[in-house]
């Protein structure tokens, strides 16, 4: 049962990353927000699977990874639930829109980056907890560890105010390109995690 739940989680991660990329390519904003609420649930299931199988001397790293995954899931669910409910269905004044609408930057956009920063730290600690023996697992461990580097940019960049142009609608296509690159990086993590939990 443990391995099955983790494998389902890895499948959710894989499918949601693909769907997120597709929604961005076809400019289906509501779809990309909706998909983003399922990605953290799948990732959390996967992270707990790695924590469950971690060896005793690596259990602290795995547990830290799970706790950070829960923080990530909480932040992301709050951000995208707000986008699919309040922002989409309510009439907001300009100030509220600047704060709440993800496309305008502001508070929830910064919380989104903080959430993905927590995810990056989570993958780093999950990677530390793995004892990789097979070649595929070695690749997975490396991808998880390297993904941890994203924490720095996700945590620091909002403090610089560099996303302030979004409040004036000046985001351009750079953000979409960056997210598509992230999808291309994270997709193999979902696939390799699924294969990891499928092995006998």
N, C-alpha and C positions, 0 to 999 in steps of 0.2 A: 504493500500500500504506500509506504514512504516513497519508494522509487517511482511509482505510478503518478503520485501527485506532483512530484518534482518534474517528471517528464511532461505532464500536462502543462505545468507552468512554463517549461521551456518551449513547448509548442505554442502557447499563447504569446510568449515573447516574440517568437519568430514570425507568427502571422500578423501580430499587431505592428511590428516594425515594417513589414512589407506593406500593410494597408496604410500606415502613416505616410510612407514614402509615396504611395500611389495617390493618396488624397492631396498631398502637396503638389504633385505633378499636375493633377487636373484642377487644382485650386478649389477644392471642396473643404472649406474651412471647418464647417460643423462636423464633417466626418473625421477630420484630423483631430479635433478636440475630443470627440467621442472615443476614438481609438486610444487616445492618450490616457483614458481612465482605466482601460483594461491592461495596458502594458505594465503598470506598477504591480497590479495583482499577480500577473504571471511571473514577474521578476521576483516578487516576494516568495512565491511558492518555490521557485527555483533556488533562491538563496537559502531557504530553510532546508531544502533537500541537500545542499552542499554542507550546511551546518550539521545535519543529522549524521552524515557519513564521515565527518571530519574526525581525525584521530585525537586522542586526549591532549597531546601536547600542542595541538593547533586549534583546540576548541574555543579559546578566547578570541582569536582572530575571526573565526567563523561566526561567533556570537555577535561580535562588534559589527560584522558585515550584515547580519540579519537586522540588528537594531537600526542601523543606518538605512537599510532597505525600507523599514517601517516608517522612518522619518520621511524618506523620499516619497513613499506611497501617500502619506498623509498630505504633504504639501501639494503634490501633483493632483490628487483627487479634489482638493479644495480649489485649486486654480481652474481646472477644466470643468468642474461642476458649476462654478460661477460663470464660466464662458457660455456653457450650454443652457443655463437657466437665466440668471439675473441679467447678464449682458445681452443675451439674445432676445429675451421676452419682455424686458422692462424698458420704459422710456427714461433714460438717464440724462442728467444735465452734463454740461461739458466737464466740470470738475470730477464728477463721479466716473465719467467715461475714461478720462485720463488715468484715473487710479485703477479701475476695474478691467477695462478692455485690454486684453493681452496684446492686440495688434497696435495699441498706442503706447506700449512700454508701460512705465509706471510700476506700482507696487506689486501687482499680481505677476507681471512679467519678471520682476526681480525674484519673487518667490519661486517662479518656475525654474529660473536658473539656479537658485539655491537648492531646489529639489533635485535637479539633475547633478548638481555638485555632490549632494549626499549619495546619489546613486553611484557616482564615480568612486567616491571613497568606499562605498559598500563593495563594489567589484574588486577594488584593490585588496580589501581584507579577505574577501572570499577567495581571491587568487592566492593570497598568502596561506590560507588554510588547506589548499589542495596539495595532495601528494601525487603528482602526475607521473604515471608510468608508461602509458601508451602515448604514441606520437600525437594523436588527436587531442589528448588531455594536456599535453605539453603546450600545444598551440593555444588551447583554451585558457590555460593558466597565464600564458604570456599576454594574451589579449585582455584578460581581466585585469592584470597588473598594470599594463600600459594605459588602459582606460582610466585608471585612477588619476592620471595626470590632468584630466579634464576638470577635476575638482578646483584646481587653482584658478583657471579662467572663469569658471562658473561662479566662484566665490568672490573673486577680486574685481572682475570687469564691471559689474553693476555699481560698484563703489566709485568708479572713475567717471560715471555719468555719460559714458560713450553711447549709451542707447537712448539718450535724450531726444535724438532726432526722430525717433519713432512717434513721439507725442505729436509731432507735426506731420505725420504720415510719410516720413522720409526713410522708411526702412529699406526700400528697394528689394532687389532679388538676392542680395548677399546672404540674408538670413535663411532663405529657402535653400540656397546652395550649401550653406554650412550644415543645415539639418539633414539634407540628403547625403552629405558626406558622412555624418554621424550614423545614419541608417546603414550605409554601406559598411561601416566599421562594426556596428553592433549586431547586424544580422548573423555573421558567423558565430558570435557568442551564443545566440539562441540556438542555432543549428547544432553546434558542437556540444552544448549543454544537453540538448535532446538526445544526441547520440551517446553521451556519457551515461545518462540515466537509463538508456535502453539496453546497455551492455549487461550481460549475465552477471 
